[in-house]
Every structure is written in C-alpha cells, then in structure tokens.
Amino acid sequence: MPPPTGRSRRTRQNASLNDLLQLQRETFDYFLDEANPANGLIRDKTAADWPASIAVTGLALACYPVAVERGFMSRRAAAALTLSTLRFFWTSPQGPEPDGTGYRGFYYHFLDMQTGRRAWRCELSTIDSALLLAGALAAAAYFDAEVAEEQEIRMLADALYRRADWKWAQNQGATVTHGWTPEGGFIKYRWEGYDEALLLYILGLGSPTHPLPESSYAAWTSTYRWESCYGYDYLYAGPLFTHQLSHAWIDFRGIQDAFMREKGIDYFENSRRATYLQQCYATMNPRKFEGYGECCWGITASEGPGPATLRLNGIVREFYDYVGRGVPYGPDDGTLAPWAVAASLPFAPEIVLEALDFCIHQAKLKEFNRYGFKAAFNPTHPGEPGNPYGWWVSPWHFGINQGPIVLMIENYLTDLVWRLMRACPYVVTGLRRAGFEGGWLDQSPPA
C-alpha cells in the first residue's frame, strides 16, 4: 500500500454518521476486552502482561454511560462494572508503603491488573488520579436511579473524591506537583504552563474537604504562554491532546476565567484554533514528511517507530519512541495519531470530518485492526519488512487514546458527558473558584 497523501482531492468528503458510530463502537470495545471485571481495572496497553492505568480506568468510567446510551451494553452491566471499579479503589490499600495502591486519596499511575498494587515503582500521579476521579464523578451523575447499586455508585464516587488531599499535593508550593513516590518523596516537576492540568485544578478547587487555594489557579495561569503562529493567536501547548483531554469532561463553551476574559475568547475557541493550526502546519509541512496534508494531521503524545536514525531519500531522519510530539516547535518525526483527530471533532467538525474520512477510507487506518484506529502511523518510516501497510504503524492500542474518541464523538453528537458534568456541583464550584463566569455556568445553582 503506498503512503497516504493528505493532499489528495479525493478526500474532500466527510465521514458519515455511520462512520462515527462504527468508530465509536469499535473503539469502546477496548474497555470491555482489556478489563478485569473483578476490580474494574483497564489495561494501559495491549502488550502481554501490561499493567492497568488509572487514567484509562477513569476514561472507562466516563465511557460506560455513553455505551449504555448507544446500546453497546446494558445499564445493569455498566452499573455492575462501575461498581466493581469504585469498590476496588475505595477498599484498596492507602498508605506510604511502596507496594500499596494509593496514598492521601491519590493513586499510582500503573497498577497490577490482578492485584491492583503498584507496578514498576511508578509515581503516585496527580493528573492520572484527576482523570480517575473525573470518571467517577461522571458515573455518579449518570447512575441516578434510586436502586441499591446506583446509590452505592454515587456514595463511593463522592467518598473517593472527598478523600483526595489536594493541599498535600502542593507540597507547600504555589502550584501542584506531578506526584510522589515512597522512595523519593515529591517529584520536582509541577503543573505549570497550559496543559491537561486544567481539569486537575478545577477538581482540586472544587473539593469540599481538602481543596486547593484559589491562589494555586492564579499561580498556574501566570505560567501560560500566549503565542501567534500561522496567523492564529492562541494559548500555546504543543501536543494536540493537551487541548482536548480536559474538554472530554468539561464544557468550556462560553465560559471564561480571568485569562480568557482578557484575551476575548474561551478555552473551547482556543482548542478550535489549535486544531486549525495542526492542519495548517501539516499542509505547510516544513520538515517535508511523507503524507502530511490538509486531511492528514494529528501530532500529539504518541508512540513512534524509534528510537532510530535512518537515511531516507538522501535525508537523515531521527525517529522517536513514545514522546510528546507537538506543533509548531516539535518534536516531530512524521508520526501521526488518528485518535487525536477524532478527539478534536467538537472543536472543528468542518475539517475533522474530512480528515476522519481520509483516515478511514483512504489511509485505511482501521484495517487489520481490533479497536478502531491504529494508535499511530508514520508514512515516512518504512516499518518492518512485510507489514501490510508498507510504512510504520503501531502494533499496539493504548487506552488513553481510546477514551477521548468515545467521549468526544458523543459530546459532538449529544453533549452527553458535558451535560453530566455541568450537573456536578463539585465541577461548578471548582470553575467558580477558578474565576470562570458566563454561559451555562451562570445558570447553574450554587453548590
């Protein structure tokens, strides 16, 4: 198969509703097939003996309501799997011991799929814990029936959220740390600069038990970078996923904090501009990679064909493994992630639907595949000899890619997850403490 070319005029058509629903269904299957139903943990990656990811598990919790509404699973089955997950996290070992599951209401990034204990001496992750808790709150908002199972879901989700000690996670600093390990204490890095931590700060500010101070949000936004690039003025973050992940849960349309009020836009508009910037960068293709074009983009944190250095067509190319690829400054090695295109659907459907049609019908990135799209591909790299594409494609699926596809397709079609989280008093409180005003938020009752 020849390398895809995003410049082909044949791709000037949109993915259909049937394309979207089929992609959503195939992608969701990851959360059924890669789960341990006994504890609700979801495998991070489809490699043998790979551990669970708490972030992926949080995405799964938010995806189950979508699956019920779409008929992918029954409400009873979704409630049972949700309850298994929340029971596990509530009763799992919390403490400073190195083989626990969590500490201070936060959880280790990777957990053993069977035992649920810490894997790989990984960090207690503040951002991944935030994604887990966001999934729990979405589940609590959806499972609202007055039956025992759904009442317990709401009780456990609330208890888990209340247990997180956000103040501790600051480690006496102005901003929030990335995490902590039993061996070394707090990680030196902090959540500074615009990124997916938007969700983290809002959840931390909304806590009724151990909240972040409002000053932490101001400290975070003071580290923002406002850029002008390819004709777009926007709040900079390089990888596309950083403009998407918080938006999978929270509807930022029409609401503004102090920073965005000054700029005259909102975070949703900022993500729209970042999406268009991706297309513009791929069309200009300054590094002259194969395949890039107006319908072929999606540069984000992803797996790649490296580490390797190859001479191809007289050019020495350096390829990376898993890295936070970004626009416009890089790193960029020609690796594209179709899931990141799908996750931009609510922001700019007029260009995303064309790109999805290209990914599905011309590049054929769902062929030879189990869970929707390939995680990543690189038409510049030849890949392994004999592979069916003739260029590099990832052999794995990653749960962190799957969830945003399911959620953002649904938000585009029905606003489902956004509506659930707009009804969550903790999210409303967090937004208000962060200084957000306007839009739907002004119509929300006080918490």
Secondary structure, DSSP 8 states (H G I E B T S, - for coil): -----TT-GGG-S---HHHHHHHHHHHHHHHHHTB-TTT--BBSBSSTT--EEHHHHHHHHHHHHHHHHHTSS-HHHHHHHHHHHHHHHHHS-BSSSTTSSEETTEEESEE-TTT--B-TT--EEHHHHHHHHHHHHHHHHH---SSHHHHHHHHHHHHHHHH--HHHHTTTSSS-BSEEETTTEE-S-B--SSSTHHHHHHHHHH-SSS---HHHHHHHHTT--EEEETTEEEE--SSGGGGTTGGGT---TT-B-HHHHHHT--HHHHHHHHHHHHHHHHHH-TT--TT-BTTB---SEE--S-SEEEEETTEEEEE-SSEE--TTT---SS-B-HHHHHTTTTT-HHHHHHHHHIIIIIS-TTTT-SSSS-S-EETTS--STT-SSSSEE-S--BHHHHHHHHHHHHHHHH-HHHHHHHT-HHHHHHHHHTT-BSGGGGGS---
